[in-house]
Amino acid sequence: MACPKGWEALEVLKADDRATHPLMRDDFGTLQRVSWNTAIEHFCSRIQQIQERYGKESVAFLSTGQIPTEEMAFLGSLAKFGMGMVHGDGNTRQCMATAATAYKQSFGFDAPPFTYQDFEESDVLVFVGANPCIAHPIMWERVMRNRHSPEIIVIDPRVTETAMQASLHLPIAPKSDLTLFYGLARVLIENNWVDQKYLDSHTTGYEEFARHVQPYKLEMVAERTGISPDTILHLARLIHEGKRVSFWWTMGVNQSYEGTRVAQSLINLAFLTGNIGRPGTGANSITGQCNAMGSRLFSNTTNLLGGHDFLNVNHREKVADILGIDVHRIPDQNSLAYHEILQAAEEGRIKCLWFIATNPAHSWINQDRMRKLSEKLEFLVVQDMYCSTETAQMADLILPAAGWGEKEGTFINSERRINVIKKVCAAPGEALSDFSIFRLIAEHWGCGEMFQEWTSPENVFQILKRVSAGQPCDITGIADYPMLDREGGIQWPLPAGTVLPSSQRRLFEDGRYFHADGKGRFLFEAPAPIPEPACEEYPLVLLTGRGSASQWHTQTRTGKSAVLRKLYPQSIFAEVSPDDATRLGIRTGDTIEVYSRRASIQVRAVVTASVKSGQIFIPMHYAETNRLTHDSFDPYSKQPSYKACAVGMRKIAGAHS
């Protein structure tokens, strides 16, 4: 099965604006075609000059969740071990950092416990800040195949397409999630609807958590969330009576200033009720990007290769020994997070940025701030399939890269399944796979000997197997690409000597977690106030999210398909509540101005009851949207909070279509 984007995945490779040759900006500010040799020599010499002048930490890379795992590993190893960079992060910071951090803190490792089969095995599915009808339509098909007549609960401020199909929708007040889930926990504990045996045997911190949720009485929770006490009780009873309850979340939780604790409040509910490690259960984060899990484990950004720790001398020595390099080449400090790298560039501490397969001039929060950043840099490199992205147009050097379908490697999806991707067509012009670009850079930089074994993606896969040995993500039992192909992908872990027991495997079936004591941890804290609440001047809360099943992220690829363009609105629009529309004299089709403290944009109004009074929804796919968003971040995951900021709205006089 494939969603509309899948139907068009190869078609968009034929776009006219593919980057087909290296482009370098000349003295007059114009991008000019150059040879690969000139481009790579310029890349290496400019970065080496900057490092000599300002130090190793003056250069950083920002990568992606959309290139194969082997390319991510090559990039992270080349940049940090070969070129001496300390700082590098991925755009997965924008989508999955919260889930990774929550799992790591609660479980002891970034370990999503579920399999997609659980969509079909649950009798109660709770979706929080998730709209799989639109964002993950193939997963939603699996929910529709569920034979248990499941209760489907959607917790979302907006009446999404998924909420329309749910058996229960809780239109929660924006960013009141923690209050609701602590209130639910209190009801479960108060009624003794908990699995005490599981709690005693497999978790720590339960008694402290039980004390923490005591103040979250029904009346207070109802007032803060906008959900009636009866509805909260009904949901608690559904969770209690369910035999196989699963909790699912995506960006509505992750992209929050307190997202880590919200994700852990769902993990806590799974702990409380023993709904983890069995079919149809789990606290389950659905990934946005195709290889976000590969990035989380093997990109050398948030952790050392294979889920190791840059701060752990034993881990550094292990990885150095496997790779045959001097351990002192491995940084003994963590990288700055994405927004900290950009802030360092704003402050002049980072002078050069290298972007790989990402378009932050469109996607990054408070976008105008990002666009001004290029003025502060001495050298900006973009390595991408397309030369037309907003970020590429700012670049001093563009390196043309092959896309999916034009190269080989593996992806790891959110159920931990490693799949082979295959080359089915050639890249256009002189575009090269990212893997080949990294090999060229290594040779020209002078560290080629370090990567003598890195001759092909499959050879690198064998290296990553060795790096994973003994880790929770151990994949030493996967022989090679053909084995992955035969099995239809394999979930980690699969240690050497293990017979693959099943194509669907869950973690924590034995109740043992990855902390030293083998137990899962209850983690919690009081809800924090919204960083930018609505006020008299900016009386609305801006909600953002997926707009349609045919759009994806910055539309760098989906915007290239004539078929997909017919399936979604071409111009930016905002969903406006009937009450707010009546108050301001707005009708569907009117051009309205939406403004925040950062910017003002014009959009087409769509009057709909899908949003409540005091809220407005704008899809994230349009370039203008992130001119409005407020740059606040979760303190643990450092993920940006895209989902709730204060805006105002007014009708533009005489504008009606």
C-alpha positions as CSV (number, residue, x, y, z in Angstrom):
1,M,0.0,0.0,0.0
2,A,1.1,3.6,-0.5
3,C,-0.4,7.0,0.2
4,P,-0.5,9.7,-2.5
5,K,3.1,10.7,-1.7
6,G,4.2,7.1,-2.3
7,W,2.5,7.0,-5.7
8,E,4.6,10.0,-6.8
9,A,7.8,9.2,-5.0
10,L,9.7,8.6,-8.2
11,E,7.9,11.2,-10.3
12,V,9.2,14.1,-8.2
13,L,12.8,13.0,-9.0
14,K,12.2,14.3,-12.5
15,A,11.7,17.9,-11.4
16,D,13.3,20.7,-13.5
17,D,14.9,22.3,-10.4
18,R,17.0,19.3,-9.5
19,A,20.5,20.3,-8.5
20,T,22.5,18.7,-11.3
21,H,25.9,20.3,-11.0
22,P,27.9,21.9,-8.2
23,L,27.2,25.7,-8.0
24,M,29.5,28.2,-6.4
25,R,28.7,31.9,-5.7
26,D,31.0,34.2,-7.5
27,D,32.3,37.7,-6.5
28,F,29.2,39.3,-7.9
29,G,26.9,37.1,-5.8
30,T,25.8,34.8,-8.6
31,L,25.7,31.0,-8.4
32,Q,27.9,29.6,-11.2
33,R,28.4,26.0,-12.3
34,V,31.8,24.6,-11.4
35,S,33.4,21.1,-11.5
36,W,33.2,18.7,-8.6
37,N,37.0,19.0,-8.1
38,T,36.7,22.8,-7.8
39,A,33.7,22.5,-5.5
40,I,35.2,20.0,-3.1
41,E,38.6,21.8,-3.1
42,H,36.8,25.1,-2.3
43,F,34.7,23.3,0.4
44,C,37.7,21.9,2.1
45,S,40.0,24.9,1.9
46,R,37.3,27.4,3.1
47,I,36.4,25.3,6.1
48,Q,40.0,24.6,7.0
49,Q,40.7,28.4,6.8
50,I,37.8,29.1,9.1
51,Q,38.8,26.4,11.6
52,E,42.4,27.7,11.6
53,R,41.2,31.3,12.2
54,Y,38.4,30.7,14.7
55,G,38.9,27.1,16.1
56,K,37.4,23.7,15.4
57,E,34.0,24.7,17.0
58,S,33.5,27.5,14.5
59,V,32.1,25.0,11.9
60,A,29.0,22.8,12.3
61,F,26.7,20.6,10.3
62,L,22.9,20.3,10.3
63,S,21.5,17.2,8.7
64,T,18.4,15.2,8.3
65,G,16.2,12.2,8.9
66,Q,15.8,11.5,5.2
67,I,19.1,10.0,4.0
68,P,20.1,6.4,4.5
69,T,21.6,5.3,7.9
70,E,24.9,4.5,6.3
71,E,25.2,8.1,4.9
72,M,24.2,9.6,8.3
73,A,26.9,7.5,9.9
74,F,29.5,8.5,7.3
75,L,28.6,12.2,7.7
76,G,28.8,12.2,11.5
77,S,32.1,10.2,11.4
78,L,33.6,12.3,8.7
79,A,32.6,15.6,10.3
80,K,33.5,14.8,13.9
81,F,36.4,12.2,13.6
82,G,37.9,13.4,10.3
83,M,37.3,17.1,10.1
84,G,37.4,17.9,13.8
85,M,33.9,19.3,14.2
86,V,32.3,19.2,17.6
87,H,28.9,20.4,16.8
88,G,26.3,18.8,14.5
89,D,22.6,18.1,14.8
90,G,19.8,16.8,12.6
91,N,16.4,18.2,11.6
92,T,15.0,15.3,13.6
93,R,15.4,17.7,16.4
94,Q,12.3,19.3,15.0
95,C,10.2,16.1,15.1
96,M,11.5,13.3,17.2
97,A,13.9,14.7,19.9
98,T,11.2,14.7,22.5
99,A,10.3,11.1,22.0
100,A,13.9,10.0,22.0
101,T,14.6,11.9,25.2
102,A,11.5,10.7,26.9
103,Y,12.3,7.1,26.1
104,K,15.9,7.5,27.1
105,Q,15.0,8.9,30.5
106,S,12.1,6.6,31.2
107,F,13.4,3.3,29.7
108,G,17.2,3.9,29.9
109,F,17.5,3.9,26.1
110,D,15.8,5.4,23.1
111,A,13.6,2.4,22.6
112,P,10.2,2.6,21.0
113,P,8.5,-0.5,22.4
114,F,5.9,-1.3,19.8
115,T,5.3,-2.9,16.4
116,Y,2.8,-1.5,13.8
117,Q,0.8,-4.7,14.3
118,D,-0.3,-3.1,17.6
119,F,-2.6,-0.8,15.5
120,E,-4.6,-4.0,14.8
121,E,-4.3,-5.7,18.2
122,S,-5.5,-2.9,20.6
123,D,-9.0,-2.7,21.9
124,V,-8.4,0.9,23.1
125,L,-6.3,3.3,21.0
126,V,-5.5,6.7,22.4
127,F,-4.2,9.2,19.9
128,V,-2.7,12.4,21.4
129,G,-1.7,15.3,19.2
130,A,-1.8,12.9,16.3
131,N,-3.8,12.9,13.0
132,P,-2.8,9.6,11.3
133,C,-5.7,9.9,8.8
134,I,-3.7,12.6,7.2
135,A,-0.2,12.3,8.5
136,H,0.1,8.4,8.4
137,P,-2.6,7.1,6.2
138,I,-1.2,3.6,5.8
139,M,-1.0,3.3,9.6
140,W,-4.6,4.5,9.8
141,E,-5.6,1.7,7.3
142,R,-4.2,-0.7,9.9
143,V,-6.4,0.8,12.6
144,M,-9.3,0.3,10.2
145,R,-8.4,-3.4,9.9
146,N,-8.5,-3.9,13.7
147,R,-11.0,-6.7,14.4
148,H,-11.6,-5.9,18.0
149,S,-14.1,-3.1,17.4
150,P,-11.7,-0.8,19.3
151,E,-12.5,2.4,21.1
152,I,-10.6,5.1,19.3
153,I,-9.9,8.2,21.5
154,V,-8.4,11.4,20.0
155,I,-7.1,14.1,22.2
156,D,-6.6,17.2,20.2
157,P,-7.7,20.9,20.3
158,R,-8.9,20.7,16.7
159,V,-11.5,18.5,15.1
160,T,-9.1,16.7,12.9
161,E,-9.9,14.1,10.3
162,T,-8.9,11.4,12.8
163,A,-11.1,13.0,15.5
164,M,-14.0,12.8,13.1
165,Q,-13.6,9.0,12.9
166,A,-13.0,8.5,16.6
167,S,-15.4,7.0,19.1
168,L,-14.4,9.8,21.6
169,H,-12.8,13.2,20.9
170,L,-11.5,15.3,23.7
171,P,-11.1,18.9,22.3
172,I,-8.5,19.8,24.9
173,A,-7.4,23.4,25.6
174,P,-4.1,23.9,23.8
175,K,-1.1,22.8,26.0
176,S,-3.2,21.4,28.9
177,D,-2.1,17.9,28.2
178,L,0.0,17.4,31.3
179,T,-2.9,18.5,33.5
180,L,-5.3,16.0,31.8
181,F,-2.9,13.0,32.0
182,Y,-2.0,13.7,35.6
183,G,-5.8,14.0,36.3
184,L,-6.4,10.7,34.6
185,A,-3.6,9.1,36.6
186,R,-5.2,10.3,39.8
187,V,-8.5,8.8,38.8
188,L,-6.9,5.4,38.0
189,I,-4.9,5.4,41.3
190,E,-7.9,6.6,43.4
191,N,-10.1,3.8,42.0
192,N,-7.3,1.2,42.3
193,W,-7.4,0.7,38.6
194,V,-3.7,0.1,38.4
195,D,-1.6,-3.0,37.9
196,Q,0.2,-3.1,41.3
197,K,2.1,-6.2,40.6
198,Y,3.6,-4.6,37.4
199,L,4.4,-1.4,39.3
200,D,6.2,-3.3,42.1
201,S,8.2,-5.6,39.9
202,H,9.1,-3.3,37.0
203,T,9.1,0.4,37.9
204,T,10.5,2.9,40.3
205,G,9.1,6.2,41.5
206,Y,5.5,5.2,41.6
207,E,4.8,6.3,45.2
208,E,6.3,9.7,44.5
209,F,4.2,10.0,41.3
210,A,1.1,9.0,43.1
211,R,1.7,11.9,45.6
212,H,2.5,14.3,42.7
213,V,-0.9,13.7,41.0
214,Q,-3.0,14.1,44.2
215,P,-3.8,17.8,43.6
216,Y,-5.2,17.0,40.1
217,K,-8.8,16.7,41.2
218,L,-11.5,16.4,38.5
219,E,-12.9,19.9,39.0
220,M,-9.5,21.6,38.6
221,V,-8.5,19.4,35.6
222,A,-11.9,20.1,33.9
223,E,-11.4,23.8,34.4
224,R,-7.9,23.9,32.9
225,T,-8.5,21.5,30.0
226,G,-12.0,22.4,29.0
227,I,-13.0,18.7,29.3
228,S,-16.0,17.8,31.5
229,P,-15.4,15.6,34.6
230,D,-17.8,13.0,33.2
231,T,-15.7,12.7,30.0
232,I,-12.5,12.4,32.0
233,L,-14.0,9.7,34.1
234,H,-15.3,7.9,31.0
235,L,-11.9,7.9,29.5
236,A,-10.3,6.6,32.7
237,R,-12.9,3.8,32.7
238,L,-12.2,2.9,29.1
239,I,-8.4,2.7,29.9
240,H,-9.1,0.5,33.0
241,E,-11.5,-1.8,31.2
242,G,-9.4,-2.2,28.1
243,K,-7.4,-5.4,27.8
244,R,-4.9,-4.0,25.3
245,V,-4.6,-0.3,25.6
246,S,-2.1,1.7,23.4
247,F,-1.1,5.3,23.6
248,W,0.1,7.0,20.4
249,W,1.5,10.5,19.8
250,T,3.2,12.5,17.2
251,M,4.1,16.2,16.8
252,G,1.2,17.6,18.9
253,V,3.2,16.2,21.9
254,N,6.7,16.3,20.6
255,Q,6.7,19.9,19.3
256,S,6.1,21.5,22.7
257,Y,7.9,23.5,25.3
258,E,7.2,20.7,27.8
259,G,6.9,17.8,25.4
260,T,9.3,15.4,27.2
261,R,7.1,15.4,30.3
262,V,3.9,15.1,28.3
263,A,5.4,12.0,26.5
264,Q,6.4,10.6,29.8
265,S,2.9,11.3,31.2
266,L,1.7,8.8,28.6
267,I,4.5,6.4,29.4
268,N,3.4,6.7,33.1
269,L,-0.2,5.7,32.2
270,A,1.2,2.7,30.4
271,F,3.3,1.8,33.4
272,L,0.3,2.3,35.8
273,T,-2.0,0.0,33.9
274,G,0.6,-2.6,32.8
275,N,0.0,-1.7,29.1
276,I,3.4,-2.3,27.8
277,G,5.3,-5.2,26.3
278,R,2.2,-7.1,25.2
279,P,0.4,-7.1,21.8
280,G,-1.8,-4.0,21.3
281,T,-0.2,-2.0,24.1
282,G,2.6,0.6,24.6
283,A,3.4,4.2,24.8
284,N,4.2,4.7,21.2
285,S,5.7,7.6,19.3
286,I,5.0,7.6,15.6
287,T,7.9,9.0,13.5
288,G,7.6,11.8,11.0
289,Q,10.6,11.3,8.8
290,C,11.5,8.1,6.9
291,N,14.8,7.5,8.8
292,A,14.4,9.5,12.0
293,M,15.3,6.3,14.0
294,G,18.4,5.9,11.9
295,S,19.3,9.4,12.7
296,R,18.6,8.9,16.4
297,L,20.9,5.9,16.7
298,F,23.7,6.3,14.1
299,S,24.2,9.9,13.0
300,N,26.7,11.0,15.7
301,T,24.5,14.0,16.6
302,T,22.6,13.5,19.8
303,N,24.7,10.4,20.7
304,L,27.8,8.6,19.6
305,L,27.3,5.9,17.0
306,G,25.0,3.1,18.0
307,G,23.4,4.9,20.9
308,H,26.7,5.3,22.8
309,D,27.6,8.3,24.9
310,F,30.2,10.9,23.9
311,L,30.7,11.6,27.6
312,N,31.5,8.0,28.5
313,V,35.2,7.2,28.1
314,N,34.5,3.5,27.7
315,H,32.1,4.1,24.9
316,R,34.6,6.4,23.1
317,E,37.3,3.7,23.4
318,K,35.0,1.0,22.2
319,V,33.9,3.0,19.1
320,A,37.5,4.1,18.4
321,D,38.8,0.5,18.6
322,I,36.1,-0.7,16.2
323,L,36.8,2.1,13.7
324,G,40.5,1.8,14.1
325,I,41.0,5.5,14.9
326,D,42.7,7.4,17.7
327,V,40.2,7.8,20.6
328,H,41.2,11.5,20.9
329,R,39.5,12.1,17.5
330,I,36.2,11.5,19.2
331,P,34.8,14.5,21.0
332,D,34.4,14.1,24.7
333,Q,31.5,16.6,24.8
334,N,28.0,16.6,23.4
335,S,27.1,18.8,20.5
336,L,25.1,21.9,20.8
337,A,21.5,21.3,19.9
338,Y,20.1,22.7,16.6
339,H,18.8,26.0,18.0
340,E,22.0,26.4,20.0
341,I,24.1,26.0,16.9
342,L,22.0,28.7,15.2
343,Q,22.3,30.9,18.2
344,A,26.0,30.5,18.2
345,A,26.0,31.5,14.5
346,E,24.0,34.6,15.3
347,E,26.5,35.5,18.0
348,G,29.4,35.0,15.7
349,R,30.9,31.9,17.4
350,I,30.0,29.6,14.5
351,K,31.2,31.0,11.2
352,C,30.3,28.1,8.8
353,L,27.2,25.9,8.5
354,W,26.9,22.8,6.3
355,F,23.2,21.8,5.6
356,I,22.5,18.3,4.3
357,A,19.1,17.3,2.9
358,T,17.2,19.9,4.9
359,N,15.5,23.3,4.3
360,P,15.5,25.3,7.6
361,A,14.9,28.6,5.9
362,H,11.4,27.3,5.4
363,S,10.9,24.9,8.3
364,W,12.7,26.4,11.3
365,I,10.7,28.2,13.9
366,N,10.5,32.0,13.8
367,Q,11.7,31.8,10.2
368,D,12.7,35.4,9.7
369,R,15.4,35.0,12.3
370,M,16.7,32.0,10.4
371,R,16.8,33.8,7.1
372,K,18.9,36.6,8.6
373,L,21.4,34.1,9.7
374,S,23.2,33.8,6.4
375,E,24.4,37.4,6.8
376,K,26.3,36.4,9.9
377,L,28.1,33.4,8.3
378,E,31.3,33.4,6.3
379,F,30.5,30.2,4.5
380,L,27.2,28.4,4.0
381,V,27.1,25.1,2.2
382,V,23.9,23.3,1.1
383,Q,24.0,19.7,0.0
384,D,20.6,18.8,-1.5
385,M,18.6,17.3,-4.3
386,Y,17.2,20.7,-5.3
387,C,18.9,24.0,-6.0
388,S,15.6,26.0,-5.6
389,T,14.9,25.5,-1.8
390,E,14.8,28.6,0.3
391,T,18.0,27.5,2.1
392,A,19.9,26.6,-1.2
393,Q,19.2,30.1,-2.5
394,M,21.1,31.5,0.5
395,A,24.1,29.2,-0.1
396,D,27.7,30.1,-1.1
397,L,28.1,26.5,-2.4
398,I,25.6,23.9,-3.5
399,L,26.6,20.3,-3.7
400,P,24.0,18.3,-5.9
401,A,22.9,15.1,-4.2
402,A,21.0,12.0,-5.4
403,G,17.6,11.3,-3.8
404,W,15.7,8.3,-2.7
405,G,15.5,5.7,-5.5
406,E,18.8,6.9,-6.9
407,K,21.0,5.3,-4.2
408,E,21.3,2.4,-1.7
409,G,21.3,2.0,2.0
410,T,18.9,1.3,4.9
411,F,16.2,3.2,6.7
412,I,15.0,2.5,10.3
413,N,11.3,3.3,10.9
414,S,9.5,4.0,14.1
415,E,8.8,0.4,14.9
416,R,12.6,-0.2,14.9
417,R,12.4,-2.0,11.5
418,I,15.5,-1.8,9.3
419,N,14.6,-1.9,5.6
420,V,16.8,-1.9,2.5
421,I,16.3,0.9,-0.1
422,K,17.4,0.2,-3.6
423,K,18.7,2.3,-6.5
424,V,16.1,2.1,-9.3
425,C,17.3,5.0,-11.5
426,A,20.3,7.2,-12.0
427,A,20.6,10.7,-10.5
428,P,20.4,13.5,-13.1
429,G,23.5,15.3,-14.4
430,E,26.5,15.2,-12.2
431,A,24.5,14.7,-9.0
432,L,26.1,12.1,-6.6
433,S,24.9,10.1,-3.7
434,D,25.6,11.8,-0.4
435,F,27.8,8.7,0.4
436,S,29.9,9.5,-2.7
437,I,30.1,13.2,-1.8
438,F,31.4,12.3,1.7
439,R,34.0,10.0,0.2
440,L,35.2,12.8,-2.0
441,I,35.4,15.2,0.9
442,A,37.4,12.7,3.0
443,E,40.0,12.3,0.2
444,H,40.4,16.0,-0.4
445,W,40.4,16.8,3.3
446,G,43.3,14.4,3.9
447,C,41.5,11.9,6.1
448,G,40.7,9.3,3.5
449,E,42.8,6.6,5.2
450,M,40.4,6.7,8.1
451,F,37.6,5.6,5.9
452,Q,39.3,3.0,3.8
453,E,36.7,0.4,4.8
454,W,33.8,2.8,4.0
455,T,33.7,1.8,0.3
456,S,30.0,1.1,0.0
457,P,26.8,1.5,2.0
458,E,26.7,-2.2,2.7
459,N,30.3,-2.2,4.0
460,V,29.3,0.6,6.3
461,F,26.3,-1.4,7.5
462,Q,28.8,-4.2,8.5
463,I,30.7,-1.5,10.5
464,L,27.5,-0.3,12.2
465,K,26.7,-3.9,13.2
466,R,30.0,-4.1,15.0
467,V,29.4,-0.7,16.7
468,S,26.0,-1.9,17.8
469,A,27.3,-5.0,19.6
470,G,26.2,-5.2,23.2
471,Q,23.9,-2.2,22.9
472,P,20.1,-2.4,23.2
473,C,20.0,-1.8,19.4
474,D,22.4,-4.7,18.7
475,I,22.0,-5.8,15.1
476,T,25.0,-8.2,14.8
477,G,22.5,-11.0,14.0
478,I,21.5,-9.4,10.7
479,A,23.8,-11.0,8.1
480,D,23.5,-8.6,5.2
481,Y,21.2,-6.6,2.9
482,P,19.8,-9.8,1.2
483,M,18.7,-11.0,4.6
484,L,16.9,-7.7,5.3
485,D,15.3,-8.0,1.9
486,R,14.1,-11.6,2.4
487,E,12.6,-10.9,5.8
488,G,10.7,-7.7,4.7
489,G,12.9,-5.7,7.1
490,I,14.0,-6.7,10.6
491,Q,13.4,-4.9,13.9
492,W,16.2,-4.3,16.2
493,P,17.5,-5.8,18.4
494,L,18.8,-9.0,16.8
495,P,22.1,-10.0,18.4
496,A,24.4,-12.6,16.8
497,G,23.3,-16.2,17.4
498,T,19.7,-15.2,17.7
499,V,17.1,-17.0,15.5
500,L,14.6,-14.4,14.3
501,P,11.6,-15.4,16.3
502,S,9.0,-13.3,14.6
503,S,8.5,-10.6,12.0
504,Q,6.7,-8.6,14.8
505,R,8.6,-8.1,18.0
506,R,7.9,-5.8,21.0
507,L,10.3,-4.6,23.6
508,F,10.0,-5.1,27.4
509,E,8.0,-8.4,27.1
510,D,9.9,-9.5,30.2
511,G,9.3,-6.3,32.0
512,R,13.1,-5.5,32.0
513,Y,14.1,-2.0,31.0
514,F,17.6,-0.6,30.1
515,H,18.4,1.2,33.4
516,A,21.0,-0.5,35.6
517,D,18.2,-1.8,37.9
518,G,16.2,-3.1,35.0
519,K,13.2,-1.0,35.9
520,G,11.3,1.8,34.1
521,R,11.1,5.2,35.8
522,F,8.2,7.4,36.6
523,L,9.2,11.0,35.6
524,F,7.0,14.0,36.1
525,E,6.9,17.7,37.1
526,A,4.4,20.5,37.4
527,P,3.0,21.9,34.1
528,A,4.8,25.1,32.9
529,P,2.9,28.1,31.6
530,I,2.6,28.6,27.9
531,P,5.6,30.7,26.9
532,E,3.4,33.1,24.8
533,P,-0.2,33.1,26.0
534,A,-3.0,34.9,24.1
535,C,-3.6,38.4,25.3
536,E,-5.7,41.5,24.3
537,E,-3.4,42.5,21.5
538,Y,-2.9,38.8,20.2
539,P,-6.1,37.1,21.3
540,L,-5.8,33.9,19.4
541,V,-3.8,30.7,19.8
542,L,-2.1,29.6,16.6
543,L,-2.3,25.8,16.0
544,T,-0.1,24.3,13.2
545,G,0.1,20.8,11.7
546,R,-0.4,18.7,8.6
547,G,-2.7,20.1,5.9
548,S,-3.4,17.1,3.7
549,A,-2.2,13.6,2.9
550,S,-0.6,15.0,-0.2
551,Q,1.7,17.5,1.4
552,W,4.8,16.9,3.4
553,H,7.0,19.2,5.4
554,T,8.3,22.1,3.3
555,Q,6.9,20.6,0.0
556,T,10.4,20.5,-1.4
557,R,9.4,17.2,-3.1
558,T,5.6,17.0,-2.9
559,G,5.4,20.5,-4.6
560,K,7.0,19.0,-7.7
561,S,4.2,16.6,-8.4
562,A,1.3,17.8,-10.6
563,V,-0.9,15.0,-9.2
564,L,-0.2,16.0,-5.6
565,R,-0.7,19.7,-6.3
566,K,-4.2,18.9,-7.5
567,L,-4.9,17.2,-4.2
568,Y,-4.1,20.1,-1.8
569,P,-4.8,23.8,-1.6
570,Q,-2.1,25.8,-3.6
571,S,-2.3,28.9,-1.5
572,I,-1.9,29.2,2.3
573,F,-5.1,29.2,4.3
574,A,-6.3,29.4,7.9
575,E,-9.1,27.6,9.6
576,V,-11.2,30.1,11.5
577,S,-13.9,29.4,14.0
578,P,-17.5,30.5,13.1
579,D,-17.7,32.7,16.3
580,D,-14.4,34.5,15.5
581,A,-15.4,34.9,11.9
582,T,-18.8,36.4,12.8
583,R,-17.2,38.8,15.3
584,L,-14.7,40.1,12.7
585,G,-17.0,39.9,9.6
586,I,-15.0,37.2,7.9
587,R,-16.3,34.8,5.4
588,T,-14.7,31.8,3.7
589,G,-12.6,33.0,0.9
590,D,-11.8,36.3,2.4
591,T,-8.1,37.4,2.6
592,I,-7.2,38.0,6.2
593,E,-4.1,39.2,7.9
594,V,-2.7,37.0,10.7
595,Y,0.0,38.6,12.8
596,S,2.3,37.7,15.7
597,R,5.0,39.6,17.6
598,R,7.4,38.4,14.9
599,A,5.6,38.9,11.5
600,S,2.4,39.4,9.6
601,I,1.2,37.3,6.8
602,Q,-1.9,37.2,4.5
603,V,-3.9,34.0,4.2
604,R,-7.3,32.8,2.8
605,A,-9.9,32.3,5.5
606,V,-11.8,29.0,5.7
607,V,-14.6,29.3,8.3
608,T,-15.1,25.9,10.0
609,A,-16.2,24.4,13.3
610,S,-13.0,22.3,13.3
611,V,-11.4,24.9,15.5
612,K,-12.8,26.5,18.6
613,S,-13.3,30.2,19.2
614,G,-10.0,31.7,20.3
615,Q,-8.0,29.4,18.1
616,I,-6.8,29.4,14.5
617,F,-5.1,26.7,12.5
618,I,-2.6,27.1,9.6
619,P,-0.9,24.1,7.9
620,M,2.9,24.0,8.4
621,H,3.7,23.3,4.7
622,Y,3.5,26.9,3.5
623,A,6.6,29.0,3.7
624,E,4.8,31.9,5.5
625,T,3.6,29.8,8.5
626,N,6.9,29.7,10.4
627,R,7.3,33.5,10.2
628,L,4.7,33.6,12.9
629,T,5.8,30.8,15.3
630,H,7.5,31.5,18.6
631,D,11.0,30.1,19.3
632,S,10.6,28.4,22.6
633,F,12.1,25.0,23.4
634,D,11.6,21.9,25.6
635,P,14.4,22.1,28.3
636,Y,15.2,18.4,28.0
637,S,14.8,17.5,24.3
638,K,15.6,21.0,23.0
639,Q,12.8,20.5,20.5
640,P,11.0,23.6,19.2
641,S,7.5,24.4,20.3
642,Y,5.6,24.9,17.0
643,K,2.1,24.3,18.2
644,A,0.9,27.2,20.3
645,C,1.7,30.9,20.1
646,A,-0.3,34.1,20.3
647,V,-1.5,35.8,17.1
648,G,-4.1,38.3,16.1
649,M,-6.3,38.3,13.0
650,R,-8.1,41.0,11.0
651,K,-10.0,41.1,7.7
652,I,-8.3,43.0,4.9
653,A,-10.7,45.6,3.7
654,G,-12.4,44.8,0.4
655,A,-10.7,41.5,0.1
656,H,-13.1,38.7,-0.8
657,S,-12.8,36.0,-3.5
